[in-house]
Amino acid sequence: MNKSELINHISEDADISKAAAARALNSFIDNVGKSITKGQTVSLIGFGTFSQKKRAARAGRNPQTGVAIKIAAAKVVKFTPGKALKDRVNKR
């Protein structure tokens, strides 16, 4: 499912216009991104938790040449699914 398909589903399920559904989804994405950028955690009970994680610098290897390279430290987004989502995927 892509973003436009998700907007269509939200529009139908919530009985709102596609424009309103698009604004709501874009607002959700924007606010989750802002919170994670600030180092905050976003928890949606039953769905999951979005958080920021620090990845340490490490050594790597260029697959084409085999030359060793340094990979810089980075901040990455982590998603941990909630119990209800896990159960739904595994149909328990």
Secondary structure, DSSP 4 states (H G I P E B T S, - for coil): --HHHHHHHHHHHHT--HHHHHHHHHHHHHHHHHHHHTT--EEETTTEEEEEEEE--EEEE-TTT--EEEEPPEEEEEEEE-HHHHHHHHT-
